[in-house]
Amino acid sequence: EVKNRSEEASSELKTPPQTGKARQGRRRRRESMATAAPRSVEDAVVEALPRGERYESSYMHRDTVTHVVVAPYTEFVATASKDGHVKLWKKMRFGIEFVKHYHAHAGEVHCLCVSADGLWLCSTGGDGSAKLYDVPSFDMARILKLTFIPGEAAWISKRGSPKAVLCVAEMDQPGPFRFYASPDFLQQKSQLRVHSYPVRAVAYVEPLDLVISADSKGFIEYWRPPHNDDSSEESSESSWGGKQNKDSKKKKIHEDLTFSHKVETDLYALAKSKTEPVSLATTNDDRLFAVCSTDGRLRIFDVKSGKLLRTVDVDEAASAAREEEEEAEAGKKEDQKDADSSEDDEGPACSEAQEQERERKRRRTLKGDLSYERRVAVEKEARGTPWNCAFDDSGRYVLFGSSFGIKVVDVSTGATRLLIGESDSLAERFRNVALFQGAAKVDAQMEQARATEAPTTTSSTQPASDPTIFATSFKRKRFYLLTRREPTDQEKRDVLNERPDPRDRLTAASSSGRRGAFQKGASSKAVLRTTLGDVTLSLFPEECPKTVENFVTHAKNGYYDNLVFHRVIKSFMVQTGDPNGDGTGGESIWGHDFEDEFSPTLKHDRPFTLSMANAGPNTNGSQFFITTTPCPWLDGKHTIFGRITAGMDTVTAIEHVKCDRFDKPLDDVKIVAIDLVDSSSS
């Protein structure tokens, strides 16, 4: 930007004298610029971030995606899945393009890290090996067969350094860091014991040439990487770990930092909280680092002073899940005390303060977001699984996944500035994130090969700013791209870049075989006529005979006529079937609740699924709902008895009506009638 301004200034000096009209025009432009409101630096930083409410696209692996990293400068993206597969992708002008696929490890991938210059990538796995990749040529350059099971790894050499240095820690043993260096990487150069417990996170602060690591007990350590700057092989041992060299480098650490002893810092904060770190992230400069831990908190430290600047709860659902677990643990201890005490000594089940707290949380659940309980349940299930955070290029904001989307939090104030992917947060619990900012270098040949509608023009090959968040999601075989753009095609945004799992094909085949065995004359189709349009339902009487019988009988008797959609939640579902119109009524054709009917072939894995609403196991009555997004957390809890085959636009229209704070539409949307279609007539 400075260069462009200097070029403009020099060009103005070289231009001949302007006419009177030209001078007046330039004067007016300057006056308008002077009167315009100046844009703050903070606004400029926020504008350089993604801000989409929904993810733009997603790509598949064959198993749950566990890691995603962005290679700086070379602009590649690497992803890894639970089954040991690693994929490389190239950041294009907009979006990404697949480059190469490796079945890197026989076991699970433990770590995926990229060097500061973006030239080297490393993956460690449960098969006892580390694989090194030359990123620009997207080749697997080295295979390190180790004598231990590798866990965390990090590249600890500066950008532009003649040698790339890799440090590797053991997975579940308190072993030393092992160091390997280019060009061969085959021989271990040295080792350094830093922790007394297994290492859980490592990060390299490039400006200070400093390594920060944390172990399973929460102890955070600073140390210098043992560089091999001497060209002679004879001096390599002493320069990589000699006692005299260690002491000199220890002095250098204290010169860079503002403390002399660790007790002057807050580096014991995680150990005091008895929580385990899962990842570390640093800013591009030497100012800050952040630690993500198993207690669902993000702790931000100042690098030079070691002081804890801020502790951030991931979100309200995470903190509520943690509180409930703590209460359950406290309840167990109280029960144990009661069991050990005498029979005459009987106390209350819980204190008055605990009862008030439970009542407060119950009211918050009912009056606030009605999906709150579901979010808390997901947080409990995801507890202990790896997650991370990422700083933006300025170091002003930190990004991390939460139950309500990807949060962008101001480091100085702790306030949430942006909430990205909020509309998909009910379906996706984003865990690991990687941020790309700026404009990708355009490869004209790749862009032209990518184009399908028209040849690439000169304007379309110009670099364009396309900030993108790459995110994994809990128990998902996909990773997601969140940008400034909203998805243009809701159904095509999930790219099918992998073959279907053979088990899925067998499931689909068995399902179609059973559906072909419908009894003659059974109602397998219905048309739900609403005040906003018609919706065609395909029913499953073979898999859910009792549920379909209940629905069909109610429809024949006109039970559902003129009932309202009493609960509508955007990006979740629309619910109806209650004569009371508030979610408290309705009964089955038998006058009592009936049991659930679950089928292994029917999943909430797609939008427009027809399911029974209930108040718990085996409490089905008359209420039902239609999902508007995949809802896998509902599997095994709500009976699926149909799918929507036509009228999706009507369901979407209902989904987007304005609602009050109880998610009830302000203007009634009603069922006019339900017409049944027999399979024999269809």
N, C-alpha and C positions, 0 to 999 in steps of 0.2 A: 504493500500500500504506500509506504514511504517512497519507494522507487518510482511508482507510477506518478506520485505527486511531483517528484523532482523532474521527471520527464515532461510533465505538463508545464511546469514552470519554465523549463528550458525552451520548450516549443513556443511559449508565449513571448519569450524574449527575442526569438528569432523572427517572429511574424512582423510584417511591415505595419506602419501606423494605421489604426483603424479609422473608419469614417465616423462622423458624429452619431449616426443612428446605431452603429455597432457599439460605440462606447456607451450610449444610453442603455442599450440592451444588456450589456455586461453589468452596468451599474445597478439596473433593476434586479438582475439575478443575484447579485451580491447582497442587496438589501433584503430580498426574500429569504436568502439563506441565513442572514443575520437575525431576522425576526422569527424564523422557524424554531420550534422548541428543540433544544439539544437532546440527543438520545443518550441516555446514561450508559455507562460501561456495563452495568448489570443487565440491562435490556439487550445489549449487543451479545453478551455471553449466552443469555437464554435463547436468543434467536438462532444461535449456532447449534442448538440441541434439537433432537426429534420432539414431536409433540402430538403424534397421532393418538386418537382415542381407541383405535383398533389396530392390530398388527396388519401390515400390508400383505405379507406372504409368509409361508413356512415351507420347510424342506425336510425330507424324511431320512432317518436311519432305520436299520433293521431292528434295533433295540433302543431302550431308553437313552436319550442323549444326556450325557453327564457333564461335558466340558465344551466350552467355546472360548476362543481367544482371537484377537485381531493382531496381525503382524504390522507394527508401525513401519512407515516408509515404503515397504514393499507392497502393502495394501492387499494382503492375503488374509483369509479367514480360515481357521482350522476348527473342526468339531470332532468330538470323540463320543462313542457310545459304550454302553455297559458291556457289550459283547466283544470289545477289543478292536473295533473298527475306527479308523481315523480317515477323515475326508478333508481335502483342501479345496477352497473356493476362492475365486478372484473377485475383488470388489470392482464393479463396473461403474460406468457413469451413473446409472441408477440400478440398484439391485446387485445381485451377485451371479456368477457363472461357475458351474461345477468344473473342477480341474482334474482331481485325481482321488482315488479311493484305495486305501491300504487296509488289509486285515492284519493290523500291526501286532496284536497280542492275543495269545490263547486265552488269557483271563481278562479280568476287568481292568480298564484303564484307571490308574491311580492319579496321574498328574499329566497335564498338558501345559507346557510353558514355551514362550517365545523370547528370543534375545532382544536386547534394547534396540538393535539396528534392524530387526525384522528379518535377518538373514538365516537364522537357525531356529528350528523347532524341535522340541524333545517330548516324547511320550514315555511314561513308565507304566508297567503293568504287573499284574499278579503272576505272570509267567516267569518272573525273575530276569527281565530284560529291560533295556532302555533303547528306544529307537530314535535316531537323530536324522532330521530331514533338512536338506538344502532347499530353503523356501523358494527362492527365485526360479530355480530349475525344477521345483516340486518333485525331487527325487529323495528316496531314502538313502542317505549317504553312509550311515554307520549303524551297526547293530552291536550293542554292548551286552554281552552275556555276563551277568553279574553273579557273585557268590551269595547274594542276599536278595531279599524281596524289596525292590525299591518303592519308595513312597513319594514324598515331596522332592521336587527338583527345581533348580533355578539357574538361569544364565547370569553370571556375575562378572561380566566384562563390559567395558564401556563401548559406546558406539565409536567405530573407527579404530578400535584396538586391533593390532596384528594377529592376536590370538583370541579365539572364543573359548571361554572357560565355563564349564558346567559343574555344578555341585549337586550331589544326589544323597538323600538321607534314606535310612531304612524305614520300612513301613510301620512295624509294630515293635521295634526293638530300639533301645536307647543307644544306638551305635553312632559313630562319628560321621561327619560329612566326608564324602569321597569326592575328589576333584579330577576332572578329565579336561584335556585341552586339545585344541586343534594343532596340527592338521589331521592327526590320525585318530585321536580320542580313545585309542585302544588300550593304552596303559594308564593305570591310575597314577596320577602325578603325586598326590599327597592325600593326607586325611587330617581332619581337625575335629576333636571332640569338644562340643559346645554345651550340649544338654545332657541331663541325667534321665530324661524321659523321652519317649518317641516324639519326633518332630511332626508337627501338624501343619505348619505354614512357613513359607520362606518368601522374602521379597528383597529386591536389590534396589538401593537408592543410588542411581548412577551419578548425580552431581557430586556426592560425597564419597563415592566408591565404598559404600557401606552396605553390609548385609544385616537384615533384621529377620529373626526367626523366633518361632513360638512353639512350645511343646504341649503335650497333652495335659499337663497340670496348670497351664496358663502362664508359665514363666516366659517372658520376652527377653531376648538377648540381642545385643549389638556386637558385631565383629567384622574385621577386615578380611576380604578375600585374599588368600595367599597367591599373589601373582608371580608368574615366571617371566621376568623381564630380561633375564640374562640369556644370551644366545648360546652359550656353551652348555653341553649336556652335563658336564661335571658339576656345575654349580646349581643344577636344577633342584637337588634335594634340599640344600640349605635355603634356597630362595623360596621354596614352596612350604616350608614348615619348620625351619630351624629355630631353636630356642631364642637365639640372639635376634633373629628377624622378627619373631613374634613380639618381643618386647618393644622393638622399635616401632612396629605397626600399632601396638597398643597405645603408645604415646601419641601417634598421629590421630587416633580416634578421639582422644580427649582434646586435642587442639581444635577439632571441628565442632565439638559439642560444648554446651554451656554448663555441664555438670561434671563433677569429679567422681562421685560415687553413686551407685545405683539407688541407694536409699533416698537420694534427693529427688527421685523421679516417681512417676506413677506406673512404672512398668510392672508392678505387682498387682495391678487392678484386677486382672482376670483371675489370678491365683486367689486373691481375697474373695472374689465372687464365686469361686469353685466352679468355673465354667471352662469349657474347652474351646480353643480357637479352631476355626475350620479354614480360614483364608486370610491373606494379607493383601492390601493394595496401597500404593504410594502415589503421590502427585508427581507430575513431570519434573518439578523442581525438588528442592530438598526440604520442603516445609512440613508436610504432613504425611502420616500413614494411618490406615484404618484397619481394625481387626474385627472380623465377623466371628461370632461365637455361637455355641450350641444353645445358649439361653435366649436366642432371638434378638440380641442387641448388637448394635454397631458402635464401637468405641473409636474415637478419633483422637490421635496423639500428635503432639508437636515433636518432630524428629530431633531437633537439636537439644531441647530441654527435657524430652521424655515425659512431659506433663500431659495428663488427660484433659483434652479441651472440651469434649462433648460426648455424651452417651445417648444414642438414639434408639428408641424402640422401633422395631421393624414396622409394626402397626398395632392397632388396638386388638385385632383378633389374635395376634401372636402373644401379646401381653395377657390377654384374657385366658388363652390356653395355658400359659405358664402359671397364672394364678390358680386356675382350676386344678392343675397338677400339684401345686404346692398345697392347696387345701385338701386334696385327696390324701397326700402324704401325711399331712398333719392329722387328718381324720384317722388314718391307720394307726398313728402313734397314740392317739387318744383312746382308740378301741383297745389297743394293747394294754394301756394303763388300766382301763376299766376291767379288762379280763384278769389282770394281776391283782386288782384290789379286791376287797371283801364284797360279798353279795349285798350287804346292807348299804354299802357306799355307792349310791346311784346318783349320777350327775346328769345334767342336760346333754342332749346329743351334740349341741354346739352352742357357742356363746351368742348373746344377743347381737353383738357387733357382727358376727359371721352371718347371722340371719339377715341383718339389714343389708350387708354387702351382697348377699345372694339375691335379695329382693330388688336391689338397685340394678344389678346386672340383668335380672329377668325383665324389668321395665324397659331397660335400654334395648334389650333384644326385641321386645314387642313393639316399642314405639319408634325404633330406628330402622335400620336396614333389616328386612325380614330374612335375608340370606346370611345373617350374622352367625347363626349357629353352625351353618354349613362351613363358613370360613374358619371358625374355631376348630371344627372337626378336622379340616384339612391341615391346619397348622399343627395339631397334635400328631397327625400321621406323618407329617413332613419333618417333625422335630428330629434333629440328629443327622439329617441328610445334608450334604455339602451345599453351601451357598456362598455368594461373594458380593462384592461391591466394586464400583469403578468411579474414579474421579474424572471430571471433564478436563479438557486441555488447560483451562485456566486455574484449576485447583480450587475454584470457588464453590463448586457443587459436587455432591457425591450421589451416585445413582445405585439403587438396589431394588430387588423385587420384593413385593409385599402382597398381601391378600387383596389389595384394591388396585393393583397394577404396579408399574415401575415408578417409584418415587424419586424425584429430584429434590434433594434437601440442601438448603443453604448451610454451609459449614459454620459460618460465623453466628447465625441466629438460630439454627435448628428448625427453621420454618420450611414447610414443603412448598416449593415453588411451582413444580409441575407434577402431574400425575398422568403417566403415559400408559396406554393400553388399558384404561379403566373399563371400557365397555366389554373387554374380553376377560376381565379378572374373575368372573364367576366360573368360567370354563377352564382358565389357565392360571396356575400358581407359578409365576415366573421365579426361578431360583438363581441361576448364574447369568450374568450379563457381561457383555463386552461392547465397548463404544468405539465407533468410527466417526471422526469429525473431519470436515474439510471436503475437498474435491478429489476424487480418484483420478490418477493419471489415465488418460484415455488411450486404449489400444484400438486404433481404427479398424484393424483387421478383425479383432474379436467382436467389436461392436457391429461391424457390417455382417459378420457371420451370424450374429445373434438376431439381426433384424429379419423379420418375416414378411412384413407388409410392403416395405419400400426400401430402396437402397439408402444407405446412411448418407446424409447430407453433411456439408461442412459445418453447419450450425449445430448439428446433433453430436458432432465429435468434439465439441469444445468442452473443457472441464466444467462441471457444475457442482456446487455444494450439495451434498446429499448425506447429512448426518444420519447415522443408522445405529440402532441398538440391536445387537444380536443376543437373543435370550433363550435359555433352556426353560423347560417347564416340568413341574413335578409329575413323574411317571408318564412322560410323553416321549414318543419315538420321533419327535420333530424338534427343530429349533426355529425360532421366530424372528422376523425382521420388522422392527418398529421404526417408522420414518416420519417425515412430515406429511406423507400422503395417506389418504384413507384407501382401503381396498376398492378397486373398481368392480370386481366380480366376487361376491361373497363365497360362491361355491368353488371358484377356481383359484382362490388365493392359497389353498393348501395343495402344493405341487406334489403330484404322484411320481416322484423320481426313483422309487424303489418298487420292486415286484411285490405283490401281496404275499403275506405269510402263508405257507401251505396249510397251516392249521385254520387260517381264516377261510381259505377256499373250501376246505372240508366242511367247516361249519356252515358256510353259505349253501353248499350242496345238500347237506342234511336238512337244512331249514327248508329249501325249496322242495325237497322230497316230501317232507311232512305236509307242506302247504298244498301239495297236489293231492293229498288224501282227505280233503275236506268232505264232510258229509254232504250229500246232495240236498240242496235247498237251504243249507245253513247260511245265515247272513254273514257275508265276509266284506261287505262294502256299505258305507253310509255317506250321506251328504248332510253336513252340518250347515244349516242356513242361518246366517247371522245378519244383523242390521248393517254390517259393513261388507257383506258378500258371502259367497259359498265356499265351503271347505270340504273336500272329498277325503273320506277316511277309509283306509284299508285295514280291516280287523283280522285278528288272529284267533279264531275259535278253536283251532287245533291245539295251540300252545296254552291258551287261557280260556277254557270253556266256560268256567263259572263267571269270570269277569265279563266276557262278551255277552253271556246270557243276561247278566244284570243290566248291562248297558243297552242291549237291544230291547229288552222288555220295558225298561224305563222309556226308551224312545218311542216304542209302539203305543204306550199308554199316555204319551204327551207330558211325561213328568218334567222333561227339560224345557218345554216350551215357555218362552218369556222369562227365562232365568238370565241373570246378568253375569258378565265376567267380572267377578268381585276382586280378583287379585291379578295385577299385570305388572311384571317386572321386566324392564328392558334388558335384553341380552340374557334372558333366563327362560321365562315361560309366561303363559296366559292360563288362568284357572277359572273354572266355572262348575256348575252342577249343584249349587247350594240353594235350596228354596229360601233360606233366610237372607241370602245375599251378602253375608259377612264372613263366611268360612266356618261357621259354627254348626251348621245344620246338614241335613241330608241323611238318607238311610237307604239300605239296599232293598231289593224286591222281597227279601225274606224278613225284613223288619229288624235285622240285627247286623252287626259287622260280620264280614266274611274274610277268609284267609287269603294271603298273598299267593300268587301263581307266578313263580320265576322260571325262566327258561334260559339255559346257557347260550342259546342262539340269539337272544334278544337283549340288546344293550342300548344304553343311552349314549351311543357313540356318534350321533348325528342330530342335527336339528329336525324339528317337525316330527317328534316322537309323541305318541299318545299314551299317557300313563294315568294310573289311579292316584289320587291324593289320599293321604291317610294321616293319622295322628300317632303312628307307631306300627309295629309289626301286627299284621292280621286285623287291621281296623278299617278295612275298605267299606265305603258306603255308596254314595252317588257322585261325589265330586271327582273331577278329572282335570288334567291339564295337558297343554301342548307345549313342548320345549321349543325354544328358538335358537338354541346353540347346543353343542355336545355337552352332556352333563354326566360324566362317568361316575361321579360320586353318588349318583342316585341308584346305580346298579345294586341289586340285591335289597333295595329298600322300597321301591315302588314298582308295581306290576305294569309292564308294558303290554298293551293289548291292541296296539294299532300304529299305523304310520300315516302321515299326510301324503297323498299322491297328487293332489291338485289344490289350488287355492292358497298356495304359500303366501301370495301377496296379501290375501285377506288376513292371515295370521300376523304378518309383518305390520299391517295397518293397525290391528288391535294392539300389538306390542308397543306402538309408538304413540298411543293416545295419552293425553295428559292425565296424571293421577295425583291424588293427595298424598300426604305423608304416610298413609297406611297402604299405599299401592293400589287404591281403589280408583277406577276411572272417574273423572269429574263428570263426564257425560256418559250415561249408561250405554254399554254395548251389550245387546241381548241376543239370545238364541231364539230365532223365529220358530224353527221346527227342525226335526231330524228325520230325514227320509231314508228308509232302508232299501237296499238293493240286494236281492237274493243272487247267489252265485249262479243259479240255473238261468236267470234272466240276463245276467251280465255276460 
